Amino acid sequence: MAAHIDDQQELENFKYFWKSWGRWLFAVLLLAALGYLGWVMYQKQQTAKNQEAAAVLVRLAEKAQAGQDDQSIAADLQNLQQNYPASIAAAQASMMVAAAEFDKGRYDEAAKHLSWVLDSQKNGVVQALAAQRLAVVQLQQNQFDAALATLNRPVDAAFAPWFAETKGDVLAAQDKAADAVAAYDEALAKLAQDNPARALLQMKADQLR
């Protein structure tokens, strides 16, 4: 009899708990399930978008290699920049087209694409690559202050010698020999002893001493 009373009490306690908290608990569990489902679907969507962007990049690269018209390449680049702005593929395509524009002497176009990368990408490596290349373009445009400002950003230690060397190039173009040597020496100090780039850096510095 006591056991029966205990069972009844447990049942009443459960009924009370469900009446008081059950619906809220169910709502919380439902929200958690929906949140997880949304995260899974978002991840799948991002993977699909990245795959789509990569396909456009491959198509653009093939057109560039085949020497197809700039208008067709520009259309693919616009597609990537507008529809997949956060993708690495969009950054790669933008820097690829910027390099081609630079080689043709179209510095304004090259700067525009590199600036887009800086504005659209959060990846530190991509940011460093785009910033250094933009500074080189600005150097070619004789925009020395802008180039130095572009280089004046925190970067990973792996990119520090590269930035210091480019800074030295800008200062040398301004006939600031002492400052340029200091920048080259900074680059040498941060560069590994077995790095083959040391020879050219040392030559740049020695020519200005």
Backbone hydrogen bonds, N-H to C=O, Kabsch-Sander energy under -0.5 kcal/mol:
donor,donor_aa,acceptor,acceptor_aa,energy
5,I,1,M,-2.2
6,D,2,A,-2.4
7,D,3,A,-2.5
8,Q,4,H,-2.5
9,Q,5,I,-2.4
10,E,6,D,-2.5
11,L,7,D,-2.4
12,E,8,Q,-2.6
13,N,9,Q,-2.7
14,F,10,E,-2.4
15,K,11,L,-2.5
16,Y,12,E,-2.5
17,F,13,N,-2.7
18,W,14,F,-2.9
19,K,15,K,-2.5
20,S,16,Y,-2.5
21,W,17,F,-3.7
22,G,17,F,-1.1
22,G,18,W,-0.7
23,R,18,W,-0.8
25,L,21,W,-2.8
26,F,22,G,-2.6
27,A,23,R,-2.1
28,V,24,W,-2.5
29,L,25,L,-2.5
30,L,26,F,-2.5
31,L,27,A,-2.6
32,A,28,V,-2.5
33,A,29,L,-2.4
34,L,30,L,-2.7
35,G,31,L,-2.7
36,Y,32,A,-2.5
37,L,33,A,-2.5
38,G,34,L,-2.6
39,W,35,G,-2.2
40,V,36,Y,-2.5
41,M,37,L,-2.5
42,Y,38,G,-2.5
43,Q,39,W,-2.6
44,K,40,V,-2.2
45,Q,41,M,-2.5
46,Q,42,Y,-2.8
47,T,43,Q,-2.4
48,A,44,K,-2.4
49,K,45,Q,-2.6
50,N,46,Q,-2.6
51,Q,47,T,-2.1
52,E,48,A,-2.3
53,A,49,K,-2.7
54,A,50,N,-2.3
55,A,51,Q,-1.8
56,V,52,E,-1.9
57,L,53,A,-2.4
58,V,54,A,-2.4
59,R,55,A,-2.0
60,L,56,V,-2.6
61,A,57,L,-2.8
62,E,58,V,-2.3
63,K,59,R,-2.0
64,A,60,L,-2.4
65,Q,61,A,-2.5
66,A,62,E,-1.9
67,G,64,A,-0.9
68,Q,63,K,-2.8
72,S,69,D,-0.5
73,I,69,D,-1.4
74,A,70,D,-2.9
75,A,71,Q,-1.8
76,D,72,S,-1.7
77,L,73,I,-2.3
78,Q,74,A,-2.5
79,N,75,A,-2.0
80,L,76,D,-2.1
81,Q,77,L,-2.8
82,Q,78,Q,-2.4
83,N,79,N,-2.5
84,Y,80,L,-2.0
87,S,84,Y,-1.7
91,A,87,S,-1.4
92,Q,88,I,-2.9
93,A,89,A,-2.6
94,S,90,A,-2.2
95,M,91,A,-2.4
96,M,92,Q,-2.2
97,V,93,A,-2.7
98,A,94,S,-2.2
99,A,95,M,-2.1
100,A,96,M,-1.8
101,E,97,V,-2.5
102,F,98,A,-2.4
103,D,99,A,-2.2
104,K,100,A,-1.2
105,G,102,F,-1.7
106,R,101,E,-2.8
107,Y,105,G,-1.5
110,A,106,R,-2.1
111,A,107,Y,-2.8
112,K,108,D,-2.0
113,H,109,E,-2.0
114,L,110,A,-2.1
115,S,111,A,-2.5
116,W,112,K,-1.7
117,V,113,H,-1.7
118,L,114,L,-2.0
119,D,115,S,-2.1
120,S,116,W,-1.9
121,Q,117,V,-2.5
127,Q,123,N,-2.5
128,A,124,G,-2.3
129,L,125,V,-2.4
130,A,126,V,-2.5
131,A,127,Q,-2.6
132,Q,128,A,-2.3
133,R,129,L,-2.0
134,L,130,A,-2.4
135,A,131,A,-2.3
136,V,132,Q,-1.7
137,V,133,R,-2.1
138,Q,134,L,-2.7
139,L,135,A,-2.0
140,Q,136,V,-1.9
141,Q,137,V,-1.4
142,N,139,L,-1.6
143,Q,138,Q,-2.9
144,F,142,N,-1.3
147,A,143,Q,-2.3
148,L,144,F,-2.5
149,A,145,D,-2.2
150,T,146,A,-2.3
151,L,147,A,-1.8
152,N,148,L,-0.9
153,R,151,L,-2.0
159,F,156,D,-2.0
160,A,156,D,-0.7
160,A,157,A,-0.6
163,F,159,F,-2.3
164,A,160,A,-2.4
165,E,161,P,-2.4
166,T,162,W,-2.0
167,K,163,F,-2.4
168,G,164,A,-2.2
169,D,165,E,-2.1
170,V,166,T,-2.1
171,L,167,K,-2.5
172,A,168,G,-2.5
173,A,169,D,-1.9
174,Q,170,V,-1.0
175,D,172,A,-1.8
176,K,171,L,-2.6
177,A,175,D,-1.0
180,A,176,K,-2.5
181,V,177,A,-2.7
182,A,178,A,-2.1
183,A,179,D,-2.0
184,Y,180,A,-2.6
185,D,181,V,-2.9
186,E,182,A,-2.0
187,A,183,A,-2.2
188,L,184,Y,-2.5
189,A,185,D,-2.4
190,K,186,E,-1.4
191,L,187,A,-0.7
191,L,188,L,-0.7
195,N,192,A,-1.8
198,R,195,N,-1.8
199,A,196,P,-0.8
201,L,197,A,-1.9
202,Q,198,R,-3.0
203,M,199,A,-2.0
204,K,200,L,-2.3
205,A,201,L,-2.2
206,D,202,Q,-2.7
207,Q,203,M,-2.0
208,L,204,K,-0.7
208,L,205,A,-0.9
209,R,205,A,-0.7
209,R,206,D,-0.7
